[in-house]
Amino acid sequence: MGIDTRLQDGGGSRRFLKVDRNRSALTGVTGFPPEDPKTILKPFVSLMANAAGATSMLVDGSVTTKDFFIESDPDYDRQVLTLAFTIADAGATFNKFGNISALSNGCQMFYEDKDLGDVFLSDALKSNFDFVQICNFKPAFGGGTSAFKSSNVEGSSEAYNPVLDVKEVFGLQYGVKIPKGSNKKIVFRIRDDVSGVDRFDIKVFGYDVVHNGEGYTN
């Protein structure tokens, strides 16, 4: 025989958690975060940058690879949700990188974890098509030779600008976590000369988690 148990609101009111006939707990989404303890979600937006802080990826990585990354915050856990790529070049087509030949080695994108080992999100991005494919062909627009391509992005040059939704592609509900003060980061490694296109960068969106209202006042 089971023990009759009730979960009651800790404030002393007569509010109880209910279970339906399918033995499922009935819960509801309030639309705002819990207030006790205070947890603040602070929007995060940044371009991937190298160690010197440069965000333009127009570099030659054919001899010495070039790394761009999003790293941890010293105070807040960081959740990365979206990466927006921009590859702009006049006359760009799917089978090239911008309008230069498809890359020989390809760019790598990985989650760097010095404790457990690196996790590769992609091992060899060589063409505009590869970038659009890893983003699950999102956003989809245009048609024919203009599919997935925007006009006049960098001057008069068109661009492929696919957007990687981490939740949709990898099934990670809250994105990729970069713990505060850690050596973990998301790295984009360039292993070819990509300096010949008109623009190449990656913008990252997500949020920082301020636990227990650290630094927060009403």
N, C-alpha and C positions, 0 to 999 in steps of 0.2 A: 504494500500500500504506500502510495507516495505521500509526501509532506506538502500540505497546502501552503504555498508561498506567494507573497505579494511584494512587488517592487513599488515603493511609495516615494513621492517627491520628498527630497531631503529637507525642504523648507517647512515641513510640518502640515502642509495642506493635504486634503484628501484626494490627491491625484495619483492614480495607479497606472502602471504599465499593463496593457491588455493583450491577450493572446487570442487569435481567432480559431475557428474550428479546424483550420489546416495546420495549427500549432505554429503559426507565424506571429511574431511580435508586431504589433501595430505601431508604426512610427510615422512621423511626418517631417517634411523638410520646411524649416522656418524661413529660409531665405537670408538669414544672417548668422554669423559665427557665434559660438557659445561665448558667454560673458564671464564665466568663472571656471577655470582661470582665463584671463584675457589672452587671446591669441590674435594678433593683427597680421593680415596678409598685405604686404606692401608691394605694389606693382614694380616689376623689374624689366627694363628695356636697355639693350646695349648692342653695339656692333662687336663681333668677334675681333680681337686685337692681338698683336704679337707682343713680345716682352717689352718692346719700346713704346707700346701704346698705339701703334699705327693700325688703322682699320682697313686701308686699301690693300687688297690682296693681289695687286698687280706686281708680282714678284717673279724672280727666276729661282725655282727650287730644283732645277735639273741636276746641279752639282751638290749643293747643300740644301737639304729639305728645309722648308719654312713652315713654322707652326703658328697658327692663330687659335685662340681659345677663349672659353668662358670659365673662370675659376671661382673658387669659394669666396664667400664674404667672411670677414673675421668674426662677425657677431651673429649672423642670421643664416639659417638653412635656406638654400636656394633651390627652387623648383623650376626647371626649364620646360616650357610647354610647347614652344613653337620656334622654328628656325626658318627665316625668309631669305632665300638666295636671290642675288641679282647678278646675272651674267649678260652684260650689254656689249654689243658689237655690231657694226653695220654689216648687213648681209648674213647674219647668223642663221644657221640651219641645224636641224636636229642631230645630224651625224657628225657635227664638228663641236669644238669648244669655242663658244662665241663664233667667230668666223675664221679661226685658225684650225689647223688639223686636229683631229681627236688626239688627246694626250697619250703619250707612250706608256707612262707608268700609272697615271691616274692619281687623283687626290684621295686621301683617306680621311675618314671621320670616325672617331672613337671616343669612348668614355675611359679616361685614364684613371686607373686605380692601382697605385704602386703596391698595395697590400694583397689584393686578390687577382690582379692581372687586368690587362686592358680588354675592353669589350668593343669590338668593331661594329659600328653601325653600317659602314660601307668600306670595302677594302680597295676599290679602284673605280672612282668616278672619272670617266674619260671624256664624255661628250655631254652636250646639252640634254640629250635624251636620258642619259644616266641620272642626271640631277632631277629631271621631271619624274622619272620612274620611281626613285626612292621616296619622292613626295606623294606617291600613289596617284600621280597625274592630277594634282590639285594645285591651284584652282584651274578648272577646265574652261577655256573660252577660245573664241576664234574657230577657224576651220581651215582645212587645206594646209598650205605652206605657212599660214599665219597662226596655226593652232598653238596655244600656250605662249604666244609671243606678244609683248606689248610694244607700242610704237613710241618713238621720241623719249626714251627713258634717259639716255645720256646724250644730250644734244639731239641730233637727228637719228641716233642709233637706236635700234630696237633691242629688246632684252627678253631673255627667258627669266622668269621670276617665280619659280615654284616655291610652295610653302609646305614645310614639313610639320605636320601635326603629330606630336609624339604619342598622344593618346590614341589617335586613330591608327597610326602605322604600327606602333609597337605594343599597343594595349596597356600602356602605363597610365592609370587613371589620373595620377597627379604629376605626370611628367617625369623627368630625370632629376633625381635629388643630388645636389652637391652639398654635403654637410658643411656646416660652418667651421672655419679654421682648419679645413682638411687639405690634403695634397691632391684631392680628386678634382678633375676638370673635364670639360668636353673640348676635344682638340680637333681641329681641321688641319691636316698636313698636306702641303703642296709639294709634289715631287717632280714637277715639270716647269718649263718656262711658260708662264701664263701672262706675262707682262704685255703681250701684244694685243689684248682685247681692250675695249674702251672703259669697262668698269667691272669689278668683281668684288663682292663683299657679302657678308652674312649678318643679318640682324636677328637678334635673339629676344624672345619675349617670355615672361614667366612671372614669378613672384617670390619675394623673400618672406620667410615666416618669422615673425617677432613673437617669441614664446613668452607667455606670462606678462605680456604688456611691457616688455623691457623698453625703456625710453619712451613710453607712451603715456600721455596725460589726456584726460577728458577735456 
